[in-house]
């Protein structure tokens, strides 16, 4: 029987106000385990392509805390500023096939979705900035 996580192609979350303010995003390690091997304290780079085709480099770090468990922080100050991210925006990282000769951390596309209210309905649209 196939492992449930083997087919997982993306991970996502809604930004909190503090994540927007600090220009950093946190994920529980269980959310990203199919994509990264945990090594406490290790820094890693994520080269990510946005929906406009621009490539960004994010810096991630693995942490372990007895109260909250294992988690990953991803710093993205320039991306956050240029995109004008807001609390409750949804950030979706999607795994993409690795190209020949490409390092293993260079394998994600990122999409930002924002909720707007239109004619009394909540609509999620992709942020194109």
C-alpha positions as semicolon CSV with decimal commas, in nm:
position;residue;x (nm);y (nm);z (nm)
1;X;0,000;0,000;0,000
2;X;0,130;0,347;-0,093
3;X;0,232;0,586;0,184
4;X;-0,018;0,877;0,204
5;X;0,259;1,136;0,197
6;X;0,431;0,995;-0,113
7;X;0,182;1,161;-0,344
8;X;0,185;1,498;-0,166
9;X;0,287;1,771;-0,409
10;X;0,230;2,089;-0,208
11;X;0,215;2,249;0,134
12;X;0,040;2,569;0,231
13;X;-0,080;2,792;0,510
14;X;-0,255;3,120;0,583
15;X;-0,020;3,393;0,703
16;X;-0,053;3,534;1,052
17;X;-0,008;3,903;1,132
18;X;0,325;3,833;1,305
19;X;0,454;3,633;1,004
20;X;0,372;3,927;0,777
21;X;0,531;4,180;1,014
22;X;0,847;3,970;1,066
23;X;0,866;3,858;0,700
24;X;0,907;3,496;0,799
25;X;0,676;3,196;0,769
26;X;0,659;2,896;1,003
27;X;0,551;2,542;0,922
28;X;0,516;2,245;1,150
29;X;0,768;1,988;1,033
30;X;0,487;1,738;0,981
31;X;0,350;1,969;0,706
32;X;0,678;1,975;0,514
33;X;0,830;1,635;0,602
34;X;0,767;1,488;0,253
35;X;0,986;1,763;0,107
36;X;1,271;1,815;0,355
37;X;1,491;1,596;0,573
38;X;1,497;1,739;0,926
39;X;1,839;1,841;1,059
40;X;1,810;2,061;1,369
41;X;1,978;2,400;1,326
42;X;2,065;2,343;0,960
43;X;2,013;2,627;0,714
44;X;1,888;2,549;0,366
45;X;1,803;2,748;0,054
46;X;1,483;2,730;-0,147
47;X;1,490;2,872;-0,497
48;X;1,126;2,939;-0,573
49;X;0,953;3,062;-0,888
50;X;0,652;3,291;-0,848
51;X;0,347;3,306;-1,073
52;X;0,514;3,575;-1,288
53;X;0,821;3,357;-1,349
54;X;1,056;3,549;-1,119
55;X;1,297;3,333;-0,918
56;X;1,344;3,405;-0,548
57;X;1,577;3,250;-0,290
58;X;1,432;3,189;0,056
59;X;1,638;3,083;0,358
60;X;1,499;2,810;0,581
61;X;1,605;2,674;0,918
62;X;1,505;2,360;1,108
63;X;1,421;2,389;1,478
64;X;1,314;2,157;1,758
65;X;1,135;2,287;2,066
66;X;1,014;2,063;2,349
67;X;0,686;2,259;2,373
68;X;0,591;2,282;2,003
69;X;0,794;2,004;1,845
70;X;0,986;2,025;1,518
71;X;0,924;2,318;1,288
72;X;1,072;2,502;0,992
73;X;1,110;2,877;0,946
74;X;1,143;3,030;0,601
75;X;1,272;3,387;0,569
76;X;1,162;3,587;0,266
77;X;1,202;3,960;0,337
78;X;1,229;4,090;-0,020
79;X;0,951;3,865;-0,152
80;X;0,721;3,965;0,133
81;X;0,785;4,336;0,076
82;X;0,749;4,331;-0,302
83;X;0,433;4,119;-0,295
84;X;0,270;4,329;-0,023
85;X;0,166;4,022;0,174
86;X;-0,115;4,054;0,428
87;X;-0,244;3,848;0,718
88;X;-0,470;3,564;0,599
89;X;-0,308;3,548;0,252
90;X;-0,265;3,183;0,158
91;X;0,085;3,076;0,056
92;X;0,106;2,760;-0,151
93;X;0,437;2,590;-0,230
94;X;0,409;2,333;-0,507
95;X;0,679;2,081;-0,581
96;X;0,797;2,089;-0,940
97;X;1,005;1,832;-1,122
98;X;1,375;1,877;-1,069
99;X;1,569;1,971;-1,379
100;X;1,887;1,787;-1,471
101;X;2,183;1,913;-1,269
102;X;1,962;2,118;-1,039
103;X;2,022;2,109;-0,664
104;X;1,748;1,934;-0,460
105;X;1,630;2,249;-0,283
106;X;1,540;2,421;-0,612
107;X;1,209;2,256;-0,666
108;X;0,914;2,480;-0,578
109;X;0,670;2,719;-0,733
110;X;0,492;2,962;-0,501
111;X;0,143;3,103;-0,539
112;X;-0,016;3,364;-0,313
113;X;-0,395;3,375;-0,286
114;X;-0,593;3,655;-0,126
115;X;-0,957;3,659;-0,023
116;X;-1,177;3,941;-0,143
117;X;-1,545;4,001;-0,084
118;X;-1,745;4,046;-0,406
119;X;-2,123;4,075;-0,420
120;X;-2,150;3,925;-0,071
121;X;-1,930;3,625;-0,158
122;X;-1,578;3,542;-0,042
123;X;-1,358;3,481;-0,345
124;X;-0,998;3,363;-0,336
125;X;-0,787;3,500;-0,619
126;X;-0,424;3,461;-0,710
127;X;-0,208;3,762;-0,626
128;X;-0,025;3,875;-0,942
129;X;0,228;4,138;-0,833
